[in-house]
Amino acid sequence: MHDSNMDLTMDAMWLFLAIFLITAIIIKIANARVTSDPGCTRPPPPMVNIIALLKLLPTLCTKGPEVTMTYLYNRFGSVFTTSFLWKRISFLVGPEVSSLFFQGSESEVSQGNMFEFTVPMFGPENGFAVDYSTRIQEIHFFIDALRPSQLRSHVDPMLREVEDYFAKWGEEGVVDLKDELNQILMLIASRCLLGNEVREKLFGEIYTLFSGIEEGVNLVSFMLPYFPVPANHRRDKARIRLTEIVYDIMRSRKTYGRVEQDVLQKLMDSRYKDGRRTTEAAVAGMIIALIFAGKHTSSNVSTWTGACLLTHTKFLDVVVEEQREIMRKYKDKIDYNVLSKMETLHSSIKEAGRMHPATLGLIRQTQKNITVRTKEGTEYGIPKGDTLVNLVMLTSKLSHIYKDPEVYDPYRFRPGREEDKVGGRFSYAIFGGGSHVCPGEAYAFLQIKIIWSHLLRNFELKLTSPFPKTDWSKFMLEPKGKVLVNYKRRHLESN
């Protein structure tokens, strides 16, 4: 791992390169005339000119993208456009202007080739390496493999992993919660998604290989996915080895006629609409992509859940009391139905995700001229070819949807308030929405609830490091630095 000085050095280097790049192209951008498409029948959104952007550069560097984008939203409204590298980017904030973004057809808005950087991460026979129709069918494979009827069978293996992992903690001590949750989530993924073969024999290697895959999420790879920098070289080696491991598992199962109850098996047994079976390469890529996406989202939300609860003792006491009540009613039994009764814990997790999503925004591209309508009734025309960025982080903190949005308040999702539903569809979109909604949302909540139910019942926890800040240097956002927690073993009594 890099030490903090190295991180600061790298951050400074990227900041210098960003400023250098902006300076180098400023004249080009300033002279570029951005005009609305004559086919648009509505006026274009407010334009943020280059001068305004340059004035915001110090804010961006010192306070981060969220503060910067909030300023632009407050000044220009829920739809605004800027130009960068000869590319128009239109930003959307709020559910009122998000319907077409999430529900539009592929001929209206699409993800296009903006995610080509994932192809060398997950392979050439799935995801953004294949045509849209095939990709949509693969998403349905995920949905089928992770539907509630399938998730029920994952509860017991998840519980075993959690109990075995935390049994290794001592009577008391200090841990980095972020690191601990990363490890247990990867153990669960190995067991429930890849299967017993990996969990029992290859977990250590798998954990290391996924660290290599994660190196593929970097600025160079995003712009030039195949550029031969060391990080991309490590990414490629890791994917090749991961693919070999998945091949070996699939071939062994077929040779010996073994059928397992895991997601890998479901993907192996899936068929496309034309009757074709999934290929080994497609299954390997899909399972790697699923574990990668799930690990980041679950790790992010579960860590923020801990940080939020441990700094808001009012809600910590409430979720602990909820565990007592459930223990009184169901003893020590935990199954899918019991987990569904943990409503306050569920709301606490959901609220942590609202306040600290894993991404600032989601990206699409317009394939034709589109019209968006703001909550004030103003209509804007966004031309074909614009990059659309839906700022879900800002949407989740709008004061006309969420009361006191900067305050951690899990009760906002409980019956009687349900602010996300009252605010309209896409008011809460940290897992995406529409045809691109994350198929693993229910799986993520299930494993996070199992982990935190166990921790609350078996440990007294106290956050000893300062409340973490968001690490804006990462493409996929996470708490910055270590999240140190002091633990002391206990057994929660139901009376």
MOKALIN-V964085 format. One line per field, one symbol per residue. burial: 1 if it has 16 or more other ideal C-beta (glycine too) atoms within 10 Angstrom, else 0. A space follows every 50 residues. Layout:
burial=???
//
This chain:
burial=00000000000000000000010000001000000100010101100101 00100100010001110111011001111111100001111111111111 11010001110100001111111011111100010011101101110001 10011011101100110000000010110111011111111111111110 01100100110111111100100010000011011101100110110011 00100000000111111101000000010111111111111111111111 11111111110100110111011001100000010001100101111111 11111111111101111011011100000111100111111111111100 11001001110110000011001001111111110101111011111111 111111111010101001010000111110001111100000000
//
